[in-house]
Amino acid sequence: MAQSVIVIGAGMVGVSTAIWLQRFGREVLLLDKDGPAAGASFGNAGLIAQWAVTPVTTPDLWKSLPSYMLNPNSALFLKWSYLPKMLPWLAKFLSHANDKSAQSISRNLAPLLTDGVEQHKALVAGTKLERWISDSKFSYAYKTRKDFDHDRYAWDLKATVGMIPTVLNGRDVQDAEPILGPDVKCLAVLEGQGHITNPGQYIQELTDHFVSNGGKYVQAEVTGLNKVGGRIASVATTKGVFDCSETVITAGIWSKDVMKLLGLKVPLETERGYHVIFKNPSEVPRNPMMITWGKFGVNPMDMGMRCAGTVEIGDHHAEASKNPIKVLRRSAKEAFPKLKYSDTEEWLGFRPSTYDSLPLIGEIGASGIYTGFGHQHVGVTAGPKTGRLIAQMISGNTPNLDMAPYAPDRFGV
Ligand SMILES: Cc1cc2nc3c(=O)[nH]c(=O)nc-3n(C[C@H](O)[C@H](O)[C@H](O)COP(=O)(O)OP(=O)(O)OC[C@H]3O[C@@H](n4cnc5c(N)ncnc54)[C@H](O)[C@@H]3O)c2cc1C
């Protein structure tokens, strides 16, 4: 297997990378410690978020921060016990909450996101997996028109990439989405979007597709990266050592630990997020939507209606907290007052986030070791494009995109 590429982590980014490498004619070994979609790619909102070019760190964050910090019912949470450890990251994260940084982040997120639906369709073209990708509208639900107007900064950024909503007010809101209760008085609707109806199953089947086309998948944890003459030569795992000529680290938040195996420290922290699935719902939205005051997406999926989101700045070792789930459930009740369901299911996941809100995509020096992680809130959307870009780079094809903003060495690693 001397010429093979080893992809570490079978989430949305890793599986996409493995498939694109395979299409470029490479022999690929895909590894995951817990199985495909064991991380954030399992329980997310499944939105192909082409519009998500607005980072959390906009200048508006300063206005909302005091209420986020002091109000236990707001949709942004902090794991206080972890604060001392992540203070340096948090300080740098907040330093990006200004117009210049927000514009620059937005510009650099755009090429990874705005063709998300097309990239997913290209990943599954001609396979039975096409059924997991649905075309749809996407709406932002607001309690009042004033709340929409308060979001002007974010909408102006979205407008730069052509995401301009039709804004519905009053009774038109319930005509468009009968599931919404009377508390929702404004709906900003984007056309031409898409979503995934079961992200975990989608990734499992992408892995099966990769294997059926000759790829190798092994469930094993990576424990070492061995270099010879400064280049990767093999990857050590709990199931033995595998030779390779290149490797790609796509291990989500755990990429931080894999990078440590190389003696490299990356500024990657987690924005924890939660989901609640309302099973056998009495009604579902016609199209996916964002409940803006609860900061979560709503997606009618095949296992029920999934509400997924909220942000809890913290770490990926601590247990789930109670408050984010409480706020999520309460906001869902406000949005959908008539909803009935048989049962619910909860989940906690870890968004892998850098303080400049951009992923690390590229080669570390000339080591043959590539990074594909740090996709924060948008890894499902940007996974297929990232995988394609990495496969191009490994195959010696220059991507038609300036990769400098995503360079893994931009933090001095
Ligand atoms: C609540 C919530 C809602 C979200 N909603 C959306 C959304 O609607 N749209 C969107 O685009 N994004 C969304 N996201 C973000 C998205 O889920 C992530 O950005 C994305 O899943 C990250 O994918 P990944 O492949 O980088 O990492 P992961 O999916 O976390 O995969 C990493 C994999 O690496 C494996 N691994 C780790 N360490 C090792 C090791 N040492 N050896 C071998 N394997 C290893 C893990 O087992 C895991 O399977 C959401 C996230 C959350 C938490």
Ligand as a Chemical Component Dictionary entry (heavy atoms), coordinates in Angstrom:
data_LIG
# 
_chem_comp.id                   LIG 
_chem_comp.type                 NON-POLYMER 
_chem_comp.pdbx_formal_charge   0 
_chem_comp.three_letter_code    LIG 
# 
loop_
_chem_comp_atom.comp_id 
_chem_comp_atom.atom_id 
_chem_comp_atom.alt_atom_id 
_chem_comp_atom.type_symbol 
_chem_comp_atom.charge 
_chem_comp_atom.model_Cartn_x 
_chem_comp_atom.model_Cartn_y 
_chem_comp_atom.model_Cartn_z 
_chem_comp_atom.pdbx_ordinal 
LIG C1  C1  C 0 -26.007 20.935 16.835 1  
LIG C2  C2  C 0 -25.225 21.079 15.561 2  
LIG C3  C3  C 0 -25.887 21.446 14.392 3  
LIG C4  C4  C 0 -25.167 21.609 13.203 4  
LIG N1  N1  N 0 -25.842 21.879 12.063 5  
LIG C5  C5  C 0 -25.164 21.986 10.886 6  
LIG C6  C6  C 0 -25.859 22.217 9.671  7  
LIG O1  O1  O 0 -27.088 22.250 9.629  8  
LIG N2  N2  N 0 -25.139 22.364 8.530  9  
LIG C7  C7  C 0 -23.763 22.316 8.532  10 
LIG O2  O2  O 0 -23.155 22.507 7.486  11 
LIG N3  N3  N 0 -23.079 22.044 9.674  12 
LIG C8  C8  C 0 -23.737 21.879 10.837 13 
LIG N4  N4  N 0 -23.058 21.623 11.991 14 
LIG C9  C9  C 0 -21.603 21.541 11.956 15 
LIG C10 C10 C 0 -21.147 20.199 11.399 16 
LIG O3  O3  O 0 -21.864 19.153 12.038 17 
LIG C11 C11 C 0 -19.635 20.007 11.606 18 
LIG O4  O4  O 0 -18.942 21.140 11.142 19 
LIG C12 C12 C 0 -19.166 18.798 10.801 20 
LIG O5  O5  O 0 -19.964 17.671 11.092 21 
LIG C13 C13 C 0 -17.715 18.478 11.088 22 
LIG O6  O6  O 0 -17.396 17.341 10.330 23 
LIG P1  P1  P 0 -15.980 16.661 10.430 24 
LIG O7  O7  O 0 -15.941 15.588 9.405  25 
LIG O8  O8  O 0 -14.921 17.719 10.383 26 
LIG O9  O9  O 0 -15.888 16.076 11.924 27 
LIG P2  P2  P 0 -16.723 14.942 12.686 28 
LIG O10 O10 O 0 -18.034 14.722 12.079 29 
LIG O11 O11 O 0 -16.677 15.287 14.129 30 
LIG O12 O12 O 0 -15.887 13.627 12.397 31 
LIG C14 C14 C 0 -14.628 13.371 12.954 32 
LIG C15 C15 C 0 -14.436 11.868 12.977 33 
LIG O13 O13 O 0 -13.074 11.605 13.348 34 
LIG C16 C16 C 0 -13.036 10.444 14.136 35 
LIG N5  N5  N 0 -11.783 10.450 14.911 36 
LIG C17 C17 C 0 -11.444 11.317 15.883 37 
LIG N6  N6  N 0 -10.217 11.037 16.364 38 
LIG C18 C18 C 0 -9.765  9.960  15.677 39 
LIG C19 C19 C 0 -8.579  9.196  15.733 40 
LIG N7  N7  N 0 -7.576  9.477  16.584 41 
LIG N8  N8  N 0 -8.457  8.127  14.907 42 
LIG C20 C20 C 0 -9.456  7.807  14.036 43 
LIG N9  N9  N 0 -10.606 8.506  13.954 44 
LIG C21 C21 C 0 -10.765 9.577  14.754 45 
LIG C22 C22 C 0 -14.296 10.551 14.992 46 
LIG O14 O14 O 0 -14.697 9.292  15.501 47 
LIG C23 C23 C 0 -15.306 11.159 14.015 48 
LIG O15 O15 O 0 -16.102 10.181 13.375 49 
LIG C24 C24 C 0 -23.746 21.436 13.193 50 
LIG C25 C25 C 0 -23.099 21.034 14.362 51 
LIG C26 C26 C 0 -23.824 20.843 15.538 52 
LIG C27 C27 C 0 -23.099 20.386 16.772 53 
# 
loop_
_chem_comp_bond.comp_id 
_chem_comp_bond.atom_id_1 
_chem_comp_bond.atom_id_2 
_chem_comp_bond.value_order 
_chem_comp_bond.pdbx_ordinal 
LIG C1  C2  SING 1  
LIG C2  C3  SING 2  
LIG C2  C26 DOUB 3  
LIG C3  C4  DOUB 4  
LIG C4  N1  SING 5  
LIG C4  C24 SING 6  
LIG N1  C5  DOUB 7  
LIG C5  C6  SING 8  
LIG C5  C8  SING 9  
LIG C6  O1  DOUB 10 
LIG C6  N2  SING 11 
LIG N2  C7  SING 12 
LIG C7  O2  DOUB 13 
LIG C7  N3  SING 14 
LIG N3  C8  DOUB 15 
LIG C8  N4  SING 16 
LIG N4  C9  SING 17 
LIG N4  C24 SING 18 
LIG C9  C10 SING 19 
LIG C10 O3  SING 20 
LIG C10 C11 SING 21 
LIG C11 O4  SING 22 
LIG C11 C12 SING 23 
LIG C12 O5  SING 24 
LIG C12 C13 SING 25 
LIG C13 O6  SING 26 
LIG O6  P1  SING 27 
LIG P1  O7  DOUB 28 
LIG P1  O8  SING 29 
LIG P1  O9  SING 30 
LIG O9  P2  SING 31 
LIG P2  O10 DOUB 32 
LIG P2  O11 SING 33 
LIG P2  O12 SING 34 
LIG O12 C14 SING 35 
LIG C14 C15 SING 36 
LIG C15 O13 SING 37 
LIG C15 C23 SING 38 
LIG O13 C16 SING 39 
LIG C16 N5  SING 40 
LIG C16 C22 SING 41 
LIG N5  C17 SING 42 
LIG N5  C21 SING 43 
LIG C17 N6  DOUB 44 
LIG N6  C18 SING 45 
LIG C18 C19 SING 46 
LIG C18 C21 DOUB 47 
LIG C19 N7  SING 48 
LIG C19 N8  DOUB 49 
LIG N8  C20 SING 50 
LIG C20 N9  DOUB 51 
LIG N9  C21 SING 52 
LIG C22 O14 SING 53 
LIG C22 C23 SING 54 
LIG C23 O15 SING 55 
LIG C24 C25 DOUB 56 
LIG C25 C26 SING 57 
LIG C26 C27 SING 58 
# 
